[in-house]
Amino acid sequence: MTSDAVDPHRFPTNSDVENRLLTDPRFSWDGHCGGIMPVIVEFMIDGFHARFRARGSHWSVIVAVPGVIDPTNDDEEFFKIESHYAEWPAAGTMPATKALEFVEAAVNAFRQVRLLTI
């Protein structure tokens, strides 16, 4: 790997949140964290496909129905969490470090809900 190549196994922040996510054996990432209007992170959690999206004034994480690989389709959502972030259009330019904090919080919430339903 050349020195200017992007390591596909690392988020671009080197934050504590990033390191916790990447050492979680049940979390994996497709190599994309970022974008502008919207900010998107696609990942796998406990064998489920999931997608973080921040746009306008809100952010959300959708986890797809088991066996479905499109967490962008509301008809196929298995779990969803969303919240207000800031005034329009601040969510669409959210820093990656903040996006990862929300990803981690959503992963924890998803796991807590799953524990209640097993």
N, C-alpha and C positions, 0 to 999 in steps of 0.2 A: 504494500500500500504506500503510495506516495504521501509526502507530508501534507499536501493540499487536498487529499481525498477525504471524503466524509465517511466516518465510521458508521455503518448502518445500524450498529447495535447501541449507539449512544444518542441520547437527546442532546440538543445543543446547549444545555444550561450548566451541566456539571453541578447541579444543586443537590442538597440532601434529599429532596423529594425525588428527583430523577434517580439518584442512587438507590433509594428504597424500592422504587418501582422496578428498576432493572435487576435487582437482586431477588425479587419475588419470582419464584419458579412457576407460578401460575399466571404471570403477566408477560405478554410479549407485544412487540411493537412493529409496525410495518415499515418504519423508516421515515415517516413524515411527521413533523411537528412544526406547524407554522401556517403561513399564508396570511393574507390580509383580506378581511371582509368576505368570507369568514376565516377565522382561525380554526384549523381542523387537526385532530389527532385521531388516527384510527389504530385500534389495538385489539388484542385478545385478552380476555380475562376468564379464567377457570373454564376454558374451552368455548367461550361465547365470543362472537364478534361484537365489537363496540365502537362507538364513534363519539368523540367530543367535538362540539361545534359552538363557536362563539361568533355572534353577529348582532349588529345593532346595539341593543341594550341588554341582551340576555346570553346565557350559555346553557348548554344542555349536554347530557350524555345519554345515549340510547344504546341498550344492549339488545341484540337481535334474538328472536326465537331460536331455540336450539336447532341446528341443522340449516339455518338460513344465514346467508352471508351478506345480507344487505341491511345494516342497521339504519339506513337512511329512509326506509319505507315505514311509515307510521303504522301500517297494517301488520307489520311483522315485528313490532317492538314487544319485548319480553319484560323490559324494565326501562324506566325513563326517570331522569331527575333533571330539573331545570331551575334556574334562578335568575333574578335580575343581577346585573353586574354594575352598570353605570349608565349615565345618560347616553343616548344615541349619538354617535356611532362607536363609542369607546370599546365595546366588546369586540368589535371586528379588528381592532388593533392591539388586543390584549398581548402582553409579553408572554413568551413561552414559559417562563417560570411560574406565572400566575395560572396559565392553562394547566400546567402539570399539577399544581396544588388542587385544582378542581377535579382533575382526572383521579388523583389519589383519593380525594374525599368521596367521589362517586364510586370508585372501586370498593371502598370500605362500606358505603351505604348498601351497595348491591350485595355484598357478602352478608351483611347483617340481615337484610330482607330474606335472602336465600336460606339462612339458618332458621328463620321463623317458618318457612314453608316446607322444610324437609321433614 
